Amino acid sequence: MPIEIPAALDWLKESGDGRAWLDSLPQLIAASVERWDLTLGDPYPNAYVSFTAPVQLPNGEDAVLKIPFPDRESEHEAIALETWRGDGAVMVLENDRELGAFLIERCVPGAHLSEIGQDEALTVLAGLLPRLWKPATAPPFRPLAEEAGWWASHLRERWESAGKPFPEKLLDLALDALHTLPTTQGEQVLLHQDLHGDNVLSAQREPWLVIDPKPLVGEREFGLAPIIRSFEFGHDQRAVLQRLDVLTSALGLDRERARLWCVAQTVAWSIGSHYLPRHVETATWLSEA
């Protein structure tokens, strides 16, 4: 059957692993369709790290087929969703670990949380986050301390190779946080480390459901980082600091630890990202807060 591979995945052609996965993707899609007897719809065009498409099950139920590019961040995505069991997040309907494919419920109407105002969105997120923070240990999920160590191990080298795209004092602040925060963490819970404004969708089973976890196990303060830097809600110093202040206050979390975790992850994720300028601005505003 003809299978369209969205252009949003073209960036994967830049690496050998990416090219190999793209070459195998038509077979993975076909095997998934056969495995679950799916009627496949047109893929979502803005999925950048997975093949994601609406499907219909044999019983007529609507669902979504997802085949993530297998990297360290998407590892155990389906298991995280299974752990949440639909409590504030989309439910997994089927999961074939050998194929690396799974089916999730479809969010209808599927509007992004970023489409509403920041004040309302923060209220929604303050209600969702405690439901996602299930007590958890590794394995199978990677510990935040391990991930922080991995970022720190090559961050200066990447910064230099990229032409030193931001001031060294910002790099030093991020590295200091990555070295000091992991050893003094609070209770370990399951975290969604990419919970930005476009990874929460409007739905019918609940008003809003979380999608696309990149799971880690660590302290709650880290879980605010992707929201604080979520430029979809507004990108200026006032908006960023409002997100930090509102969420730490509403959830009773340590503002300083949340601030530093956000600086650390934002700097670590900035190099090589299309959003480098915005991430650097966000980290700079937080470094001055």
C-alpha positions in Angstrom: 0.0 0.0 0.0 1.3 3.5 -0.7 2.6 5.1 2.5 3.4 8.8 2.9 6.3 9.7 5.1 5.9 13.3 6.3 8.6 15.8 5.4 8.8 16.7 9.1 10.9 13.6 9.5 13.5 14.5 6.9 15.9 15.8 9.5 16.6 12.2 10.4 18.4 11.7 7.1 21.3 13.6 8.7 22.4 10.6 10.7 23.0 6.9 9.9 20.6 5.7 12.5 18.0 8.1 11.3 18.3 7.0 7.7 18.2 3.4 8.7 15.0 3.9 10.6 13.4 5.9 7.8 14.3 3.1 5.4 12.6 0.6 7.7 9.5 2.8 8.4 7.3 1.7 5.5 7.7 -1.9 6.6 7.0 -1.0 10.2 3.9 0.8 9.2 2.7 -2.0 7.0 3.4 -4.5 9.8 1.4 -2.4 12.3 -1.5 -2.1 9.9 -1.5 -5.9 9.5 -0.9 -6.6 13.2 -4.0 -4.7 14.3 -6.1 -4.8 11.1 -6.0 -1.0 10.8 -7.5 1.5 8.3 -4.7 4.0 8.0 -5.4 7.8 7.6 -3.0 10.5 6.5 -0.2 11.0 8.9 0.0 14.1 11.1 2.4 16.4 9.3 4.0 18.1 12.4 5.2 15.0 14.2 9.0 15.5 14.1 10.3 12.5 16.0 7.7 9.8 15.2 5.4 8.5 12.5 1.9 9.3 13.9 -1.3 8.8 12.0 -5.0 8.5 12.7 -6.4 5.0 12.3 -9.6 3.1 12.6 -9.8 -0.2 14.4 -11.8 -3.2 13.1 -14.6 -2.4 15.5 -14.9 1.1 14.1 -13.2 2.8 17.0 -10.9 5.7 16.2 -7.3 5.6 17.5 -3.8 6.8 16.7 -0.9 4.7 15.5 2.5 5.9 16.8 5.9 4.6 15.8 8.6 6.8 17.5 12.2 7.1 16.3 14.0 4.9 18.8 16.3 7.3 20.8 17.0 7.7 24.5 14.2 10.3 25.0 11.4 8.3 23.3 12.5 5.0 25.0 9.8 3.7 27.3 7.2 6.3 26.1 4.5 3.6 25.8 5.3 2.2 29.2 5.0 5.7 30.7 1.5 6.0 29.2 0.6 2.6 30.5 1.8 3.6 33.9 -0.5 6.6 33.9 -3.5 4.4 32.8 -5.3 7.3 31.3 -5.1 9.4 34.4 -4.6 12.8 32.8 -2.9 11.3 29.7 -3.9 9.4 26.6 -4.5 5.7 27.1 -2.5 3.0 25.3 -4.8 0.6 23.5 -2.2 -1.8 22.1 1.6 -1.9 22.4 3.9 -4.1 20.4 7.4 -3.6 21.8 9.0 -5.8 19.1 7.6 -3.6 16.4 8.3 -0.4 18.4 4.7 0.6 17.6 1.6 1.3 19.7 -1.9 2.5 19.5 -3.3 5.3 21.7 -6.8 6.9 22.0 -7.5 9.7 19.7 -8.0 13.2 21.2 -11.1 14.9 19.8 -11.3 17.8 19.0 -7.5 17.8 19.7 -6.9 21.5 20.1 -3.5 22.4 21.7 -3.4 23.8 25.2 -1.2 26.5 23.9 -4.2 27.9 22.0 -5.8 29.2 25.2 -4.4 32.0 27.4 -1.5 31.4 29.7 -3.4 31.9 32.9 -6.0 29.3 32.0 -3.4 26.9 30.7 -1.4 27.1 34.0 -4.5 26.3 35.9 -5.0 23.2 33.7 -1.4 22.1 34.1 -1.4 22.6 37.9 -4.3 20.1 38.0 -2.7 17.6 35.6 0.9 17.5 37.0 0.1 15.9 40.4 -1.8 13.1 38.6 1.2 12.4 36.4 3.7 12.4 39.2 3.3 8.7 40.2 5.9 7.4 42.6 8.4 5.5 40.4 11.8 4.0 40.3 14.2 3.0 37.6 14.3 0.6 35.7 12.7 0.7 33.2 12.7 4.5 33.3 16.0 6.4 33.2 16.9 8.4 36.4 17.0 12.1 36.1 20.4 12.0 37.8 21.8 9.8 35.0 20.3 12.0 32.3 21.8 15.1 34.0 25.2 13.4 34.1 24.9 12.6 30.4 24.1 16.2 29.5 26.9 17.5 31.6 29.5 15.0 30.2 29.5 16.6 26.7 27.8 20.0 27.1 31.0 22.1 27.0 32.3 20.2 24.0 29.1 20.6 22.1 29.0 24.3 23.0 32.5 24.8 21.6 31.8 22.7 18.5 28.7 24.8 17.9 30.8 28.0 17.9 30.0 29.1 21.5 26.5 30.2 20.6 25.8 31.8 24.0 27.9 33.4 26.8 30.1 31.0 28.8 28.6 32.2 32.1 25.2 30.6 31.0 27.0 27.4 30.2 28.7 27.5 33.6 25.4 28.0 35.4 23.9 25.1 33.6 26.8 22.8 34.4 26.9 23.8 38.0 23.2 23.0 38.3 23.7 19.6 36.5 26.4 18.7 39.0 24.8 19.9 42.2 21.0 19.3 41.8 20.9 15.5 41.2 22.4 14.6 44.5 19.9 16.6 46.6 16.7 15.6 45.0 13.4 15.0 46.7 10.9 12.2 46.2 11.3 10.3 42.9 8.3 10.4 40.6 7.5 9.7 36.9 8.2 12.9 34.9 7.2 14.1 31.5 10.3 16.0 30.4 8.7 17.6 27.3 5.4 18.8 28.6 5.1 22.0 26.6 1.9 23.7 25.4 1.5 21.5 22.3 1.7 18.2 24.1 -1.6 18.7 25.9 -4.7 18.2 23.7 -8.4 18.8 24.2 -10.4 15.6 24.4 -13.8 14.1 25.2 -12.9 11.6 28.0 -11.4 14.5 29.9 -11.1 18.2 28.9 -7.4 17.9 28.4 -5.0 14.9 28.0 -1.2 14.8 27.9 0.6 13.1 25.0 4.2 12.4 23.9 6.0 11.7 27.2 9.8 11.5 27.3 9.9 9.8 30.6 12.4 10.2 33.4 12.3 9.5 37.1 13.3 12.4 39.3 12.0 15.1 41.6 8.9 17.2 40.9 10.8 20.5 40.5 12.3 19.2 37.2 8.9 18.5 35.8 8.2 22.2 35.6 11.1 22.9 33.2 9.4 22.2 29.9 6.4 24.3 30.9 8.5 27.3 32.1 10.3 27.4 28.7 7.1 26.7 26.7 7.3 29.7 24.4 3.9 28.7 23.0 2.4 30.4 26.0 4.3 33.6 25.5 8.0 34.4 25.0 9.2 37.3 27.1 10.8 37.5 30.5 7.5 38.4 32.3 5.7 35.4 30.9 8.5 33.0 31.7 8.8 34.2 35.3 5.1 34.1 35.7 5.1 30.4 34.7 7.8 29.7 37.2 6.1 31.6 40.0 2.6 30.5 39.5 3.4 26.8 39.2 5.9 26.6 42.1 3.4 28.4 44.3 0.4 26.4 43.2 2.2 23.1 43.6 4.2 24.0 46.7 7.6 23.4 45.1 11.0 24.9 45.6 11.3 27.9 43.2 15.1 28.0 43.1 15.4 24.3 42.3 12.8 24.6 39.6 14.5 27.7 38.2 17.9 26.0 38.0 16.6 22.7 36.5 14.9 24.7 33.8 18.1 26.6 33.0 20.0 23.3 33.0 17.7 21.4 30.7 17.0 24.4 28.4 20.7 25.0 27.8 21.4 21.3 27.3 18.6 21.0 24.8 19.4 24.3 23.0 22.5 23.3 21.1 21.5 21.8 17.7 17.9 22.8 18.2 15.9 25.0 15.7 14.8 26.9 18.8 18.3 27.8 20.0 17.7 31.6 20.1 14.5 31.2 22.1 16.0 28.7 24.5 19.0 30.9 25.1 16.7 33.9 25.8 14.7 31.8 28.2 17.7 30.5 30.1 19.2 34.0 30.2 16.0 35.5 31.7 15.9 32.7 34.3 19.6 33.2 35.1 18.8 36.8 36.1 15.7 35.9 38.1 
